[in-house]
Amino acid sequence: MIFQKGDRIVFAGDSVTDMGSDNPVGEGLFDNLGRSYVREVENLLSAVYPEVDLRITNSGVGGNTSRDLLKRFDRDVVDLKPDWVSVCIGINDVWRQFDVPAITDLQVTPEEYEENVEKMILAVKGKVKGIFILSPYYMEPNRSDAMRARMDEYVAICRALSEKHGCEFVDFQKLYEDYCRVQHSSRIAWDRVHPNQIGAMLMAREFLFHCGFDYNHKGF
């Protein structure tokens, strides 16, 4: 596994990262870490690799676009001196184009989105052991659906930026597309965006797949 004893992983994002965590930064005991995939990542790492003692920090804030996250990125990510950074942002950048189409100042175009995410990458590149770019997603398997088609543009931007800057790309859109071939999205998210604990576990498993996580490891 890529993480080492004492490493700090900061997960930055919107509501699918936040999920009830302390804002702007949540970690530690009780529900401070929230109920998202971040909690499931900590659960699995703590259960399977108890000897590693990782510090998991949730810097997700519900409703954030990439514009919002960029404004607070220094305070809530860079200044925490993480060893690893994970960024999962973009759902609201797309969603606002569909649920409030007349309020254009809330929307983030693909061009601005690419600029925002690249600025986040450059803010920590060379200062951390690694950067994860987790794609935004919409749990709609029909690629011709307007919002799904738009979301795919933002996913492609994440993939391209990851390749450009040597980040680890985690494709949550493909994860949910594959899952929806077997089960309907209503089983995990009423709005096709905010996952329940099944979805959180799917996302955590996908994230850890990119970390060399070994489920057969036993650290005690």
N, C-alpha and C positions, 0 to 999 in steps of 0.2 A: 504494500500500500504506500502511496506517495506521501501521506502525512506523517510527521514525526512528533515525538513527545513534546508537549508544550506549545505546539503550533496554534495560532489563532486564525480562524476562518471567519471572515465577515461576509454575510449574505445581504446584498443590497437589492432593493426592488420595490414593488408596489404591494397591493393587497394580497396577492397570492403568495407572497413571501411573508408579509406582515402577519396576517391571520390572528389578530388579537395579541400580538407581542407588545411589550412596553415600547412606547415611542419617545424619541426617535430611535433609540437603541435598546434592544432587549436581550438579556442573557441571564443565566443563573437559575435559581430555584423557582419552583411553583410554575405559574403560567407565563413568566416573563418572556420566554422564547416563543410564545404563541403556539398555534396548532397546525402550522403549515408543513411543507416538506422539510423545512429547516429543523423542526422538532424531530421528525422521523430520521433525518440524517444523524442528529445527535444521539437519538435512541439506539440506532444500529451501531454507530461507532462506539458508543459507550458499552454496549452489550457484547460486541464481538471483539473489540480492541480496548479492553478496560485499562490496559497498561500504558496507553498512549496519552491519556489525559489532555484531550484537545479542548480549546476554548472556542465555543461556537457563539457567534454574535449575530443577531437578527437586526438588520438596519432597513427593513422594509417599512414603508408607510403607505397605507391604503389611499387609493386615488391618484397616486403619483404618476405623472408622465415622465419621459426621459428628461424633459425640461426641468421638472421639479426636482428629480433626483440629482441632476447635475448641479443645481444651485446649492444643495446640501452635501455634496459628495466629499468635499474636504473635511467638513465637520464629522460626518457620520461614517466615513470610510477611511480616508487617508490619515486623518489625525489619530485614528485608533491603532495605527501601526500594525496592520494585519500581516500575517505571513502568506495568506491566500485570500483572494477576493473573488466573489461570485456576483455577477450582475444579471438580474432577470427583470427586464423592463421593456415596455412597448405595447402592452395590452391596451392601456388607456389612450396611448397615442392614436391607436386605430379605433378604439371603441367610440371615442368622442366624435369621430367622423360620421357615426351612424346613429347614436342615441340622442345627440344634440347637434345635428348638422348645421343649424343656423348660427350656432355660437362658434364661429370659426377661430376665435382667439384661443380656445381651449385645445384646438387640434394641432398635432405635430406632424408635419409632412415627412415623407421618406428622406428628403434631403436634410432637413433639420435633425431628424432622428439619427441618421448616420453620423452627422457632426457631433451630436451630443454623446453618443455611445463611444465614439473614437476619443473624445476628450476625457471620458472616464478611464478608458484603457490607458491613455498616455499619462494620466495622473498617477498611476500606480506601476506602470511598466518599468521594470528594472529595479523596483523597490521591494517587490514581493517575489515569493517562490513561484507563483503561478496565478493565472487569471482564468476564470471560467465565465464564458458567455452563455447564458441559458436563454433559449429562444422564447419570445412571446408565443402565444398560441390561441386558437379558438377551436373548441371541441365540435367541429363540424367537418365530417368526412367528405362532404360534397365540395370539391375544390372550385366549382363554378359559383357557389354562394358568394355574394358580393363581399361580405365581411371576411370570409375565409380567404378569398382571392387577395384582398388587400393585406391581410395578415401575412400571407406568404411573401409579399414584397419585403416586409420588415424582417421576417425570418432569414431571407436571402441576404439582407444587409448584415445581420449578425454573423452568418456563416462567412461572408466575405471579409469582414473585419477580423474575425478569429484567425482566418488563414493569413491575413496581412500581418498581424501582430503576434502570431504564435500563441494564441489563446486556445484553451480547450473549449470546443463548441459542443453544447448539449442541446439536442433537438427535441424539445418538449412537443412541438407541433407534430412531428412524426410519431412520437410516443402515443399521443392521443388519437391520431389517425389510425394507427395500428390497433389500439384498444377498441375503437369504435367499430371495427370490423367484426368484433365478437359481442360487444355489449353496447347498448345505447348510452349516449352521454348523460342522459337523465339519471343514470345510476350513480354518477359521481359528481354532477354539477347541474343544478337547476337552471342556471343561466349560461351554461357552456363555457364558463370562465373560472368560477370559484370552486375548487375541488373540495370534496369531503375527505375523510381520512383514507378512503381507498385511493383517491387521486393523489393525496399527499404521499402515500407510500409508493405509488407508481413513480412519482417524480423523484423521491429520495433514492429509490432503487436505480433509476436512470442516471442520476447524478453520480452515485457511488460506483457505477459501472465504469465511469471515466477516471476513477481514482485508484484502480487496482485493488478494490475491496474484495476480500476473500471470505465468503460466508462460512467456510470451514475452519477459519482461523479461531484459535481459542487461546486467549491471552492470560489464562489462569489455570 
